[in-house]
Amino acid sequence: MNMSFAKRQLNALEKMGALILSLPKLLSTGSIVKLLAACFAFIQLTGAVLLDTPTCPSGEELDMSKFVMTWSDEFNAGNFDKTRWSGSWCWGDNGISTNEGGFWHRSQVSYNDGHMTINCSYREDGPAGPGYYGYGMDTRPGSDGPEKIGFEQLYGYFEIRCILPKGNGLNPAFWFICEGMFNTDPDGGLTDGGITGAEIDVFETKYNSGDRTLHRNSIYHTIHVDDYKEYHRSENQGSFYAKNPYEEFNTYGFEWNRDEYIFYINGVETARTDFGGVCQVPLYPIISLGMAKNLSDNKDLPAEFVVDYFRAYQYRQ
């Protein structure tokens, strides 16, 4: 049988080997708890290798001492700050963008108790007619007129703290992009990978899967390079469990330097890569609640994507 594995599965296989090598040391401690934890991790890693299922974050802890904050939105103002954010491809107060399963419109955004919430609901009287509505917002400088100062940055650490919406057909996402992602060679020549622009998906969810699959309570990371047409390439970094993400706040972040991207959940490393060649130009963040065609199967609507903060940091000199 010819069996091929993606890089993420090979990484899980490597972790399994390291776990096996650590068993003698674990046995010498006499700790039943540590031994059971190792067995549980081994079972999860086996699933990741054979079935591409999620695992718990198990890497190094994030060292925040090497960073200094450069920009943040704690969402305490109580309204949509047009100097910072605009709709992502749906500009203006009444901008509308079509999504696979519905529409994006700013009326789906609300503020309460220091949180920003993107709501997904079915609206018979929606601004684009009957349908499902969500929203996507970004900080691309100047994209909605000179009032929008926005934000973009080259390298550093970027983090969101949020509660994910529940149910089928919803794709909450925290991601980064720049216009260079769309600049492939019009003459069909070689592209530069992600050097002059990439899409970094810090998290998305398996929104087209059933609500009771093994991917429940998990997110995944992906890198995209070279536009979205014939030269497009991507690398999925694997799926990882968060702690009760539909009911509790978790943090999701990524570190970006000249050499690689490193992903984290609650300050614990999940994956790292230099796929496509690490981006060398500034990127801006997008917070969005996308919708798929199976949204009609969702029994938990209206659903809420609750964001406590977005924070950006730069490396200390």
C-alpha positions, -999 to 999 in steps of 0.1 A, spaced: 0 0 0 13 34 -10 7 58 20 18 94 19 17 119 47 15 156 49 41 176 68 18 180 98 14 142 100 52 137 98 56 162 126 32 142 147 52 111 139 84 128 150 67 137 183 56 101 188 93 90 185 104 116 210 77 105 234 88 68 231 124 79 238 113 97 270 94 67 284 124 53 304 128 87 322 90 88 328 90 53 343 119 62 366 99 90 382 72 65 393 45 91 385 13 75 373 -1 108 363 28 117 340 27 82 325 -11 84 318 -6 119 303 21 104 280 -2 75 270 -30 100 262 -6 121 241 6 91 223 -30 81 214 -37 116 201 -6 116 180 -14 83 165 -48 97 155 -30 127 140 -7 105 119 -33 80 107 -66 101 106 -53 137 106 -72 144 138 -64 171 164 -39 170 192 -34 191 224 -8 218 222 24 204 236 53 226 225 73 253 243 56 281 263 56 315 248 82 339 262 65 373 264 95 390 279 111 394 245 82 415 232 69 450 237 33 460 228 29 482 197 -8 482 191 -40 469 206 -78 471 207 -93 461 240 -128 470 226 -137 492 255 -149 522 235 -183 507 230 -186 514 193 -170 506 159 -138 526 157 -135 537 121 -100 550 126 -89 515 133 -112 491 115 -134 488 84 -154 460 68 -132 436 50 -141 440 13 -174 456 25 -166 492 31 -187 520 47 -214 517 73 -237 500 49 -212 480 29 -223 445 20 -202 415 9 -215 382 -2 -202 351 17 -206 315 6 -236 310 29 -248 346 33 -238 382 37 -214 404 57 -228 436 71 -217 459 100 -250 457 118 -239 423 130 -213 439 152 -220 449 188 -201 460 219 -207 451 256 -187 447 288 -154 454 270 -160 428 243 -167 430 206 -192 405 192 -198 394 156 -232 378 155 -245 353 129 -282 352 125 -309 347 99 -326 380 90 -358 381 70 -354 419 68 -317 419 62 -301 448 43 -294 426 13 -327 407 16 -335 375 35 -305 354 45 -278 347 70 -256 376 81 -221 378 97 -192 402 93 -155 405 86 -133 435 96 -97 445 90 -72 472 98 -58 477 63 -46 514 64 -66 538 43 -89 511 28 -121 530 38 -109 565 33 -83 588 50 -100 585 83 -89 549 87 -53 550 100 -55 513 106 -26 491 115 0 468 98 33 454 110 63 435 99 74 407 124 65 403 160 38 385 180 0 389 174 -28 375 196 -65 374 199 -86 364 230 -120 351 221 -149 327 224 -158 309 192 -194 305 178 -209 271 180 -223 248 154 -221 237 117 -216 261 89 -196 288 108 -160 297 101 -147 321 127 -112 332 117 -82 353 128 -59 359 99 -33 382 82 -28 393 47 -15 421 24 -19 431 -12 13 413 -22 -6 381 -18 -25 390 -50 6 400 -71 15 370 -91 34 375 -123 9 384 -150 31 368 -177 29 335 -160 65 335 -148 78 321 -115 63 335 -83 81 343 -51 61 322 -27 52 342 4 82 366 4 62 397 -8 29 386 6 11 357 22 -21 347 40 -15 336 75 -45 318 90 -39 319 128 -71 299 132 -101 286 113 -124 258 122 -137 227 104 -170 244 96 -180 219 69 -177 189 93 -205 176 114 -210 191 149 -200 159 166 -168 150 147 -134 146 164 -126 182 152 -150 197 176 -133 220 202 -103 224 178 -89 250 154 -63 247 126 -35 269 112 -27 274 74 -3 293 53 -13 304 18 10 319 -9 10 329 -46 -24 343 -51 -55 321 -53 -53 310 -89 -31 285 -108 0 292 -87 -17 290 -54 0 268 -27 -9 262 9 3 242 39 -20 232 68 -1 231 101 -25 207 117 -55 208 141 -52 215 178 -76 215 207 -85 246 227 -101 246 262 -139 245 258 -136 272 230 -174 277 225 -180 286 261 -146 300 274 -120 325 263 -89 312 248 -59 330 233 -47 322 197 -15 338 185 14 336 161 50 347 163 67 359 131 104 366 125 128 365 95 131 327 98 97 312 106 61 314 118 53 299 152 17 293 163 3 292 199 -29 283 218 -30 298 253 7 305 252 17 269 242 33 262 209 14 241 184 33 244 151 61 262 133 70 265 96 88 286 70 65 274 42 66 295 10 95 316 23 87 338 53 69 370 44 92 401 44 65 428 42 40 441 67 7 423 71 -26 435 86 -51 414 106 -87 403 98 -113 391 123 -142 375 105 -172 352 109 -176 333 76 -206 312 67 -208 279 47 -237 264 27 -245 240 55 -253 268 79 -290 258 77 -280 227 97 -269 248 126 -293 244 155 -274 269 177 -283 302 158 -280 330 165 -243 324 173 -218 348 187 -180 353 180 -170 372 211 -136 390 210 -120 403 242 -89 419 226 -65 420 197 -29 428 206 3 432 186 39 431 199 73 438 184 106 422 194 126 442 219 158 457 205 
